[in-house]
Amino acid sequence: MREARNVETQETRNDRLQRNRLATREARNVETQETRNDRLQRNRLATREARNLETQETRNDRLQRNRLAMREARNVETQETRNDRLRRNRLAMREARNVETQETRNDRLQRNRLAMREARNVETQETRNDRLQRNRLAMREVAMWKLKRREMIDSNAKDYPCVKLATREARNVETQETRNDRLQRNRLATREARNVETQEQCVHRLQEDRTRHAQRRRVRADMNNFHWENAAFEHDANISYECPIGEMSFVCEHCGARKWRLEAPGMCCANGKIRLPIIGIPPEPLQSLLLEDNLRTKAFQKNIRKYNSAFRMTSFGTTMKHNPAPAEWARTSVPCNRSAPTAR
């Protein structure tokens, strides 16, 4: 085999490699999942044995050949092929990260730190400057992407509530560990964005922050100094009456009532001590007026609030009024409520 390889021409070698690639592709297409797993396991064992037996010189030569082959492949690939390769790499990396244990993760991070330290120790000043320049460009691209994303969200203000709702749902189901990891990534991303932003971008960002904080302080001051008595009769268009109490997203575990986040737990049913009976079937003719579909019931349902206001009874009281009018005109204080009225 070695003699045949030595005497073959470049054209013959390319033709042989092409036939081998086609044959391998056909074999891969017809193999089952079990056969594939068995083949990959054999390959891993063979590779591990070969790695254990190779010398340092052989290893360096192999890595150099791999780097050259990788560089050639990267130079000829299209943008679409590159995006597809990066996407597959991200998916494979995510799957590997999800199944690794804490011990495996710590070991991997330790190896990465050692490899990074070795690479830093042997790099020249020119290589270091080139690496730092690439990092700055990459961070600048990330900062520009975040700025464009923020501008896109601001321009699509009508869709922003949907984004906020989706973010709120994701926050509600995340664990404490996931939250800490997200906050750590945000802190690192913010730090990187701060390092690469220009002086003009920094001034613009600080100005926006000052404007936003001043607006919040103004709203809080208006809410604290506002007199709520008779507020409905003295509406002021310059005052924001919005109260940021959030949404009724919390549900009582006893009665199922929807509540705000800071609402007391016993406000609805006293923590399950109060249980209201199920509403029964209303008597006639109220049942027909509520359930039937005719002109009479439609007129009743349309004016039901007026009927309720006309027949409701509230408590009120008056003071004894002394005047020279006849005795039969004198009015006494008579309280009216839902119970039987009694004279004072």
C-alpha positions, 0 to 999 in steps of 0.5 A: 500500500505504501509503495502504491501511494508513493508512485501514484500521481496527484490526479490518481490520488484525488480520484481515489480520495473522491471515490473513498468519500463517496463510498463513506457517504453511502455507508453513513446513509444506510447505517443504523443508530446502533451501528453508528454509535458502535463505530464512533466508540471504536474510533474514540478508542483507537484515537485515544490509543494513538494519542497515548503512543505518539511523541511530542514531536509527532503531536506537534506535527499532527496539530500543525497539519490540522491547523493548516487543513482547518485554515484552508477549509475556512478560506474556501467556505462561503458565508452560508456554510460558515453560518451553518457550521457555527450554528452546529457548533453552538448546538453541539456545545450546548448539548455537551454543557447540559449533560456535563456534571459539576466535576467535569465542568470544573475540570474543563475550566481548569484545563482551559485556564492552564491552556490559556495561561500557556498560550499567553506566556509564549505569545509575542508582543505582536501576537498579543496586540493582534489578539487584543485588537480582534477582541476589541473589534468583536466587543464593538460588534456586540455593542453595536448589535445591542444598540441596534436591537434596542433601537429596533425595540424602541421603533416597534413600540406597539410590539414592546408589551409582547416582548415584556410579557414574554420576558416576564414569563421567562423570569417567573419559571427560571431557577435561582441558579439560572437567574444568577448565571443570567445576571453574571452574563449581563454584568460581563456583557455590560462591562465589555460594552462599557470598555468599547464604547466611544466618548460620544456614546458614553455621554449619550448613555449617561444623558439618557440615564439622567433623564430617566432617573429624573422622570422617575423621581418627579413621578414619585414626588408627585405621588407623595405630595399629592392630596388624594382627597377629592382627587376625582373632582380635581383632575390635573393633566400634569400629574401622572395618576399611574400607580406601578402596582404590577399585574394580578399574577399571583393566585391564592392557593385556597380560593383561587383569587387573583392578587397583586404581588405585595397584597396580604395573603389573608385579604381574600379568604383569610387563608382558607378559613372563609368558604363562600357557598356556591351561588344557586339558581336564582328564583323566578322571574329573575331566572328568566330575565337573566337566562332567556333570550327575548325583548323583555330580557334584553331590556332588563339586562340593558337597564339592570344597573338602573334597576339595582340603583333604584331598589338599593337601600343605604344608611343615612341619618338626619338631625332633629329639626325644631321649627314652628311648623305644625307637629305633624310636619316635624320629621324625625331621624329614621335610619334606613338599612337592609334590616328593618328600620327603627326609630331613634 
